[in-house]
Amino acid sequence: MSLSSRLKITLAAAGAALALLGGVAGFAIARGTDDGAASMSSTEAPAQADGGGGMTGMDMSGGMDSGGADATMDESAFLAAMIPHHESAVEMASIVIRRGSDPQVRALARRIVADQRGEIDQMRAWYREWFGGDPPSTSMSDAMGMMGMDMDPADLETADEPDRRFLSMMIAHHASAIMMADMVLAGNPRAEVADLARRIIAAQAAEIGEMQAMRERIAPPLG
């Protein structure tokens, strides 16, 4: 199986796992009352069908082992998925730096750009060193679609409230990165990948907390 096919399977399984395990439930404020905000549900999560129309199990040849709470992701699939995932975060953050008005939101966006650009460069270097070439090209819209996430960074270009929309989208985006990092840690990654995955979980979980507080300040919940 080609790595591109493995990446598609892995992203689809990650999206299904994220929805079915309730990974987004804890970040429900991201959906809030924003019209058109990034969303995911178990009914929207994509699934791989076998020839008879049933669900296929994932194995290591597809970059995924088992499923549900025990799902794992191998290193090559993790790097190939996380690079475009980070690139979309950089794109969204760059737009809100330019279009947003809230100083706290824009400061967070600048931090996201700096941190994730550095991680993109590191992951690309690892991929070339360990797997003998560049990672497969996957557009972020395709990657998000395969994960069941209705998210297009370009929406921020026309959003009436770019700060609020950015927070809504980025909370869900960070949640999916944490899920993928958990999945690679559940396997047997080399030390460098394990360290990166742990840093992603720690940093992005903390940023989700920051963004929740910003959302409550910018658009407090009703009631």
Salt bridges, closest charged atoms under 4 A:
ASP34 OD1 - ARG164 NE 2.58
ASP34 OD2 - ARG215 NH1 2.98
ASP74 OD2 - ARG6 NH2 2.24
GLU75 OE1 - ARG190 NH2 2.93
GLU87 OE2 - ARG124 NH2 2.73
ASP102 OD2 - ARG217 NH1 2.83
GLU119 OE1 - HIS86 NE2 2.55
GLU119 OE2 - ARG199 NH1 3.86
ASP134 OD1 - ARG128 NE 2.59
ASP155 OD2 - ARG165 NH2 3.33
GLU157 OE2 - ARG98 NH2 2.65
GLU161 OE2 - ARG164 NH1 3.55
ASP195 OD2 - ARG199 NE 2.98
GLU207 OE2 - ARG111 NE 3.85
GLU207 OE1 - HIS174 NE2 2.65
GLU210 OE2 - ARG111 NH2 2.72
